[in-house]
Amino acid sequence: MPIELTNQQVRRLMIYAQGLDRSRRARTATDIIKSIQRMGMLQIDTLSVVNRSHYFVLWSRHGSYPPQWVDALLEDKSLFECWTHEACMAPASWFPYHRRLILDRARSTKMHWAEKYLLEHRAAADAMKAYIGDHGTVRSNEFARPTTIRKDWWDWSHEKQLLEALFASGEVMIARREGFQRVYALAEAVRPDWDAKQLPSADDTATYQILATARMLGVVHTRWLGDYFRMKTTLHRHLERLCAEKKLVEVQIAALPGQAYMLPELVADLATATRKPTHTTLLSPFDPLVWDRTRALDVFGFDYRIECYTSAHKRIYGYFTLPILMDDALIGRVDCKVERKAGVFAIRALHFEQGYVLSPPASIRLAQTFRDCADWHGAEVIDGAAIADDANGVLMRTALAALLPT
């Protein structure tokens, strides 16, 4: 009979696998790259209500650290940018598998768009590649903007679309970032060491994705399997083989019909991996723990979406809510904004999950988390005026008032 896991065990496994079970202070950029390798990738997003997601995800695990470390890891090729889950930064170890997926055209709709765009504009794409070859690197803002406003692809210019299509197809790569601006270069210039002979097989790539997903989630149900690397569902055919080879162990998750899988070494260390977490933190909407909304609901009972794309009058929780993780539960969400010029960390709304009763010690822990987040953003003041006046809100106001800037 397969091992049956309780929902609490699954939550703790996932938190442990993601490095969110306790705070791990990052002393050097080496600690940061190890954390990214543990997660597999960092999703990139343009929104900057707080620090951008690829920085914030690491703060959730390590607390205060210099975001410039991430930029340096990209520039020294410890990381590279690619389309994986979505637009992501991934460790260099993923690069061979990424190239296989590009070769097999086994990517997301972004790849399909890129193929179509390049087919329609091949001559312009070749001219762009020649321009990059002559100049070494290029940024999209080096080209004149169109005089008319476009309504698709975030108002991208033709040149930006060419660059992005070439990037998605693997013909160019991101050499570095300047601010949040991508600097493009030919793939062979960024990775002159790459030899196509190093290309793994399609089966090896599928195996890597499946085993990596099991490692990064602690336990993976078949309904979650395709999301992490945005794999094709046909890859489920490898599961039986991996179990026969003893690379995966079948398990059951209580109250969730269907099959789930774990790595055998994690099954052997189940007691360690399911110890009660002790961490309190805020999560980016694009944190791997919650980016699969179905999984967040299955495991944490957390019904989550980002409402920045919802009309203001239809929002329930706020523009850009951050899930609140305390120990082994997602206890609520906070809509906050860093007003950088004013040095203010503004809590615009704070919602706890239905029925959650905040204790005084928990309110102190959460207040300190807000303080730590504000400090990392360089905000001396926490503005909690918008926190509700219910029992949980009163406790939070009291706990915040007791804190001083550090």
Buried (B, 14 or more C-beta within 10 A) or exposed (E): EEBEBEBBBBBBBBBBBBBBBEBBEBEEBEBBBBBBBBBBBBBBBEBBBBBBBBBBBBBBBBBEBEBEBBBBBBBEBBBBBBBBBBBBBBBBEBBBBBBBBBEEEBBBEBBEBBBEBBEEBEEBBBEBBEEBEEEEBBBBEEBEEEEEEBEEEEEBBBBBBBBBBBBBBBBBBBBBBEEEEBBBBBBEBBBEEBEEEEBBEBEEBBBBBBBBBBBBBBBBBEBBBBBBBBBBEEBBEBBEBBBEEEBBBBBBBEEBEEBBBBBEEBBEEBEEBBEEBEBBBBBBBBBBBBBBBEBBEBBBEBEBEBBBEEEEEEBEBBBBBBBBBBBBBBBBBBBBBBEEEEBBBBBBBBBBBEEBEBEEEBBBBBBBBBBBBBBBBEBEEBBBEBBBEEEBBBBBBEBBEEBEEE
